[in-house]
Amino acid sequence: MRLLFLNGEYTHTIDVIRIIKKYIPTVKCHILVKNSSIFCKSSYVDFVHFLPEHQNIINEVYRLNKYFQFDWIIPIGFPEIKRFSENKNRFPNVFVEDPKVVNTCTYKPKALEIAHKLGIPVPASKLIKNTSDLNTPNIGLRYPLFIKSSEEMGSSIMGIARNKKALIKLCLSIFKQKSKPLIQEYINSPFTYGVGIYAFKGHIREYFMHRELLSMPPLGGSGVILEKFYDNILLDYSRRLIKELNYTGLALIEYKKHPQKRDYYFMEINSKFWASIAFALDNNPRLLPFLHNSQNIVKLNSFKQKARFFIYPDRFIRNFRYKNKLSSISCLLYIFSKKGVKKVRFDIKDVKYEIFCIASGILSLLPKYIKQVIKKILT
């Protein structure tokens, strides 16, 4: 079997490759990396392909696919998910949903509308279509407000606005990204709840739930410290949504728990391999459909769930760029005071790559001019 993973520069791309290699050691894993001045190859990767700076990714993947004849082409992040979804006719072996479903998931107001019709609680929201909408004296929602991009963009601006000045500043920043701001009631909950699923034609085949105790950035992003979690309500809400979308593939559905109403509120659905997928695969490798027909199916079926807590050391270091240093340390102390298996994302068989990830995290904390000097020395 030959697999091509796009976004080879992401650590969770390597996480997916590691679990596949564990169950199918003979698989050949290729990665496509966007041209970078600093890159460290994981020992689990068989071939690395670099995408030239001005090269069209669709044409490059077509060239590679024609030569290597991959069994699967696997986009990991945005905008690759969207672009290859729109080119499914050209790539019959690409592992991605149809463009209509992808567009529904990535356009957050539409996903919220569907969830609301299904009886799933959603935060009160308003889409700001143009800058003139910001001049209205009453936008219909009370401060504080949570502002984010209405579309999934990979790295979006988000924040809390406690007054009109902060609201306008955040919205203008989102407009500069060529997106539209989505204003929502602020659900003051410290945790994000995630339901990671593998579905086929609207039916959830496998799932894993987690609670993000710490995220990067703090308001919402990649999981830093996570806890295994389960609530039948979350599974019920997720099943309704996946059935309505007739969804096939992997996705992470995110919720917040309303402190007053004591119910879970749907926030968004990410139709991709999520950043904290290593924790999910550590507990349920059946999430990956590539393993289901492998010769190691007996080993897969005998798998037992492991860690209750999961820590990403490189992200924990990077998280110190933000103002939540005390809460980061408090979170770490909290999980070590609890019973249950704790696991740190560190593979001893891939030490060179792991050290590179941690060193990159440390490098991100340094002043900008020092980082530039170090990069020049390394390149």
SULHU-V743560 format. One record per backbone hydrogen bond with DSSP energy under -1.0 kcal/mol. CO is the residue of the C=O (numbers start at 1). NH is the residue of the N-H. E is the energy in kcal/mol with one decimal. If there is no record, write none. Layout:
co=CO nh=NH e=E
co=CO nh=NH e=E
This chain:
co=1 nh=28 e=-2.9
co=2 nh=71 e=-2.6
co=2 nh=72 e=-1.3
co=3 nh=30 e=-3.2
co=4 nh=74 e=-3.4
co=5 nh=32 e=-2.6
co=7 nh=10 e=-1.8
co=10 nh=14 e=-1.0
co=11 nh=15 e=-1.7
co=12 nh=16 e=-1.6
co=13 nh=17 e=-1.9
co=14 nh=18 e=-2.6
co=15 nh=19 e=-1.6
co=16 nh=20 e=-1.8
co=17 nh=21 e=-2.6
co=18 nh=22 e=-1.6
co=19 nh=23 e=-1.2
co=20 nh=24 e=-3.0
co=24 nh=27 e=-1.8
co=28 nh=3 e=-2.7
co=29 nh=46 e=-2.1
co=29 nh=47 e=-1.6
co=30 nh=5 e=-3.0
co=31 nh=49 e=-2.8
co=32 nh=8 e=-2.5
co=33 nh=51 e=-3.2
co=42 nh=45 e=-1.4
co=47 nh=31 e=-2.2
co=49 nh=33 e=-3.1
co=51 nh=35 e=-1.9
co=52 nh=55 e=-1.6
co=56 nh=60 e=-2.2
co=57 nh=61 e=-2.6
co=58 nh=62 e=-2.0
co=59 nh=63 e=-2.0
co=60 nh=64 e=-2.4
co=61 nh=65 e=-2.9
co=62 nh=66 e=-2.0
co=63 nh=67 e=-1.5
co=64 nh=68 e=-3.1
co=65 nh=69 e=-2.1
co=72 nh=4 e=-2.4
co=73 nh=95 e=-3.2
co=74 nh=6 e=-2.1
co=77 nh=81 e=-1.8
co=79 nh=83 e=-2.6
co=80 nh=84 e=-2.6
co=81 nh=85 e=-1.6
co=82 nh=86 e=-1.8
co=85 nh=88 e=-1.1
co=87 nh=91 e=-1.3
co=91 nh=94 e=-1.7
co=93 nh=73 e=-2.3
co=94 nh=96 e=-1.3
co=98 nh=102 e=-2.4
co=99 nh=103 e=-2.8
co=100 nh=104 e=-1.6
co=101 nh=105 e=-2.2
co=102 nh=106 e=-2.7
co=103 nh=107 e=-1.6
co=106 nh=108 e=-1.0
co=106 nh=152 e=-1.6
co=107 nh=111 e=-1.7
co=108 nh=112 e=-2.5
co=109 nh=113 e=-2.0
co=110 nh=114 e=-2.2
co=111 nh=115 e=-2.3
co=112 nh=116 e=-2.4
co=113 nh=117 e=-1.9
co=114 nh=118 e=-1.4
co=115 nh=120 e=-2.5
co=116 nh=119 e=-1.5
co=121 nh=266 e=-2.9
co=124 nh=185 e=-2.3
co=126 nh=183 e=-3.1
co=130 nh=133 e=-1.4
co=131 nh=134 e=-1.3
co=132 nh=135 e=-1.3
co=144 nh=186 e=-1.1
co=145 nh=161 e=-2.9
co=146 nh=184 e=-2.7
co=147 nh=159 e=-2.0
co=148 nh=182 e=-3.4
co=150 nh=108 e=-2.1
co=153 nh=155 e=-1.0
co=159 nh=147 e=-3.0
co=161 nh=145 e=-2.6
co=163 nh=167 e=-2.0
co=164 nh=168 e=-2.5
co=165 nh=169 e=-2.0
co=166 nh=170 e=-2.2
co=167 nh=171 e=-2.4
co=168 nh=172 e=-2.6
co=169 nh=173 e=-1.6
co=170 nh=174 e=-1.7
co=171 nh=175 e=-2.4
co=172 nh=176 e=-1.8
co=174 nh=179 e=-1.5
co=175 nh=178 e=-1.8
co=180 nh=150 e=-2.5
co=181 nh=128 e=-2.7
co=182 nh=148 e=-1.8
co=183 nh=126 e=-2.6
co=184 nh=146 e=-2.8
co=187 nh=189 e=-2.2
co=192 nh=212 e=-3.3
co=193 nh=255 e=-2.6
co=194 nh=210 e=-2.3
co=195 nh=253 e=-2.2
co=196 nh=208 e=-2.2
co=197 nh=251 e=-1.7
co=198 nh=205 e=-2.5
co=198 nh=206 e=-1.8
co=199 nh=249 e=-2.9
co=200 nh=203 e=-1.1
co=203 nh=200 e=-2.5
co=206 nh=198 e=-2.5
co=208 nh=196 e=-3.0
co=209 nh=229 e=-1.5
co=210 nh=194 e=-2.5
co=211 nh=227 e=-2.1
co=214 nh=224 e=-3.1
co=214 nh=225 e=-1.4
co=216 nh=222 e=-2.1
co=217 nh=220 e=-1.7
co=222 nh=216 e=-2.4
co=224 nh=312 e=-2.4
co=225 nh=213 e=-2.1
co=225 nh=214 e=-1.6
co=226 nh=310 e=-2.1
co=227 nh=211 e=-2.6
co=231 nh=235 e=-1.4
co=232 nh=236 e=-2.4
co=233 nh=237 e=-2.6
co=234 nh=238 e=-2.2
co=235 nh=239 e=-2.5
co=236 nh=240 e=-2.0
co=237 nh=241 e=-2.0
co=238 nh=242 e=-2.7
co=239 nh=243 e=-2.2
co=240 nh=244 e=-2.1
co=241 nh=245 e=-2.0
co=242 nh=247 e=-1.9
co=247 nh=202 e=-2.7
co=249 nh=199 e=-2.7
co=251 nh=197 e=-2.8
co=252 nh=270 e=-3.1
co=253 nh=195 e=-2.4
co=254 nh=267 e=-2.8
co=254 nh=268 e=-1.1
co=255 nh=193 e=-2.7
co=256 nh=265 e=-3.8
co=258 nh=262 e=-1.8
co=263 nh=258 e=-2.8
co=265 nh=256 e=-2.1
co=268 nh=254 e=-2.8
co=270 nh=252 e=-2.1
co=270 nh=272 e=-2.1
co=274 nh=277 e=-1.5
co=277 nh=281 e=-2.8
co=278 nh=282 e=-1.9
co=279 nh=283 e=-1.0
co=280 nh=284 e=-2.8
co=284 nh=287 e=-1.6
co=285 nh=288 e=-1.8
co=288 nh=291 e=-1.6
co=291 nh=294 e=-1.7
co=294 nh=297 e=-1.0
co=296 nh=300 e=-2.1
co=297 nh=301 e=-2.4
co=298 nh=302 e=-1.4
co=300 nh=303 e=-1.2
co=308 nh=228 e=-3.2
co=309 nh=343 e=-1.8
co=310 nh=226 e=-2.5
co=311 nh=345 e=-3.0
co=312 nh=316 e=-2.2
co=313 nh=317 e=-1.9
co=314 nh=318 e=-2.2
co=315 nh=319 e=-2.2
co=317 nh=320 e=-1.6
co=318 nh=321 e=-2.0
co=319 nh=322 e=-1.7
co=324 nh=328 e=-2.0
co=325 nh=329 e=-1.9
co=326 nh=330 e=-2.5
co=327 nh=331 e=-2.2
co=328 nh=332 e=-1.8
co=329 nh=333 e=-2.3
co=330 nh=334 e=-2.1
co=331 nh=335 e=-2.0
co=332 nh=336 e=-1.5
co=341 nh=308 e=-2.4
co=341 nh=309 e=-2.5
co=343 nh=311 e=-2.6
co=344 nh=346 e=-1.7
co=347 nh=350 e=-1.9
co=350 nh=354 e=-2.2
co=351 nh=355 e=-2.9
co=352 nh=356 e=-1.8
co=353 nh=357 e=-2.1
co=354 nh=358 e=-2.2
co=355 nh=359 e=-2.8
co=356 nh=360 e=-2.2
co=357 nh=361 e=-1.7
co=358 nh=362 e=-2.2
co=359 nh=363 e=-2.6
co=360 nh=364 e=-1.7
co=362 nh=365 e=-1.3
co=363 nh=366 e=-1.2
co=367 nh=371 e=-1.9
co=368 nh=372 e=-1.9
co=369 nh=373 e=-1.6
co=370 nh=374 e=-2.4
co=371 nh=375 e=-2.3
co=372 nh=376 e=-1.8
co=373 nh=377 e=-2.0
co=374 nh=378 e=-2.4
co=375 nh=379 e=-1.7
